[in-house]
Amino acid sequence: MASEKSATHVAEPSRTTPVVGDFDVIVAGGGPAGVIAAVAAARGGARTLLIERYGFVGGMSTSALVTPISEFRVAGRQHIGGIPLELMQRAAELGGAEIERDSGNWPVNDEIMKLAAQRMLIESGVTLLFHSWFSDVITAAGRVSHIIVQNKAGRVAYACKTVIDCTGDADVVRAAGLPTTKGDVLQPATLWFQLGGVDTGALDYVFGDAVDGILPVSESIRARLAELHVAGEVPLFGGPWINRFFRDGMVSINVLREPTDASDPEWFTRTETSLREKMHALIDVMRREFPEFRNAWLAKSGIQTGVRETHHIVGLYELTQDDVLHPKAFPDTIAKGAHTIDIHQTDSIDQNEFVLLRRPYNVPFRCLVPRGSVNVVTAGRCLSADGPGFGSVRVMATCMAMGQGAGTAAALAIAHDVAIPDIDVGELRATLIEHGAIVDFDNVDPDDHDDNIDRHVDAFAVDR
């Protein structure tokens, strides 16, 4: 007897979800943006809850081993300070970050970052909730009144006045029915890994000495990998970008690349399994082909594959390529960015739209506010930006700076009982400056825009 075709939907019985807590601000997602947002909100006087799916915070910097963290300085000038800088200083004091560099690519030890961020959160008065997935929202009169999470205790709700979506995938925004968008072609994902037993002293520095802890890719290594890729022995790859990891013989590597949609669980599962197989095969190739890696051993791989892009909010403003190349004096500037416009191709070992910046640009608060939002703000890679703009602003240091802006804004909205879009941006900026954030306008040069870019840089001299 043939089985009946499965139904396309099932009806769930109605249920009552217990409310187990009440907070001023709930931050969904404990990555770089979420950590800083939660600290900023708590220090601003808001009772703050941070929800995180893993048993630690740090996001891509810890779960996916994405190091170094970019980009705190450009052309020798600091453009990100405040709470993000404080976190990096704490990690450095624990021996887990190198921050005394002219450039802003700062190596960090993922285990130290977990500890430094956790301490900062607890000391700031943030309530932590680990091993919990954001599940849904309850709305009333256009406001999110409760966040629903799923964990080992079941399905529970937390009341809130303001929500900061730091999920990276705009999960809260989408659950609240606010508009989002997603490109037809997303940047590929990368599984980072760390190797021991590497002859780091013998690595070929074809671009000169190591700069800012990054070992520039060897032309000979890349060329040989490219040959093996054409021959079908090496999968799609980028770089490779090889980074020192705090002791001789240890490196952290960004090389694997695979197109995916991390907001599609079935597809992303296939990506995870595929990349883990490819990682082991590639390490075997590196041992065979390159003397520097002959005795290499796998120390660690990411708990998850690193994700560059999924959903974006439709914000009150969209950061554009022109805003990145020709910095604007936005009246609501709450952060700065300076990372290269860096778009990884999904079907090639090359980069696309690669433009090196010589000075920082400004990120307006409106990029973090979804259209139609009353009490939801975002921080991190789900902000509103076009393709090239996103190709620069997506990196972790800039996401941290956005987190301080979003967390400060959430606390101010509660203190003055106003909607997120109605906060006084002058007061927001003044508060950020008071707490060390760099949000000045003196990087804007209206008379000479073209001196901000360098299109003749080798794409493989810069990480990520």
PyMOL commands that set and color helices and strands:
alter all, ss='L'
color gray80, all
select helices_A, chain A and resi 32-43+59-61+82-93+110-123+171-175+200-202+219-230+265-289+291-293+321-325+365-368+387-393+396-416+420-422+425-434+449-452+459-461
alter helices_A, ss='H'
color red, helices_A
select strands_A, chain A and resi 19-28+48-51+73-74+77-78+127-129+133-140+143-151+154-165+180-181+193-196+214-215+237-244+251-256+297-301+312-313+333-337+341-344+351-357+361-364+376-378+453-454
alter strands_A, ss='S'
color yellow, strands_A
deselect
rebuild
show_as cartoon
